[in-house]
Amino acid sequence: MRHGETVAPKGTDARPLSEAGQRRAALLATLLKDTGIKAIFTSNLERTIKTAEPLAQALRIESKPLAQLSVQFKQSDVDAFVDILRTEHRGDIVLLVGHANTVPALLKALGYPVEIKIPETEFDNLFVLTPKADGPPTVLRLRY
């Protein structure tokens, strides 16, 4: 999923969550607290960390900020993260709070063949990816 709404304008890394973004983060915790999430990953930017924080607190797990999943990522960074998911979290339910460009890149790296675009003005996308033994994963795009 993408982080919640921010205060500062696009183009700066230091963009804290707005009040709407904070409400969205609290809603996320309510929606996902009983889903069996075992790990939460974020980029190393405040807006993703704060979006994940209420859920991490509710689940009593520590989110893991990863610098390589920030806005200025390389495809090799996404591929390395996919390797982590496949080796350390195989079979786990995992949440990633990323950005408008990193979330689609991750879905693609995980085998989803349909190009996903998240407009800069949308903060309510939640993607549920379910791997399959044969063929591409199933992806469900939800709004919350």
C-alpha positions, 0 to 999 in steps of 0.5 A: 500500500501507499502511505497516507496523505502528507502535509508538505508539497511533492518534491521534498522527502520530509513530508509528514502525514497530514491529519487526514493521513493520520486518520487513514493510518488509524483506519488501516490499523483497525482494518488490518489488525486481525489479518495475521500480518507477521511483518511490516516493511516501510521505506525509511521516510517518515510518511511511510513509517507513520502510516504503519505505526498504529498497526505495528503498535496494535500488533506489537511488532516492529516495522522495518524501515528499508532505505532501498524502498524509498522513492529513489529506488533501483530495480535491484533494490526491489528485487533484493526485497523480493528475495527477502520476502521469498526466503525469510517470509515465505508463507507469511502475511506481510505489509509493505507501506511504500510510495506511488512508484515503489508499490507498483514496482514491487507488484511487478517484481512479484510477478503481477503482469498488469501495469499498476499506476497510483496517481500522486493524488491517491492515498487509499489504495491497498493491494492484496497479492496472493501468490499462486503455485502456477502462473502470476499472483492474484492481485486485489485492489481495494480502497479504504 
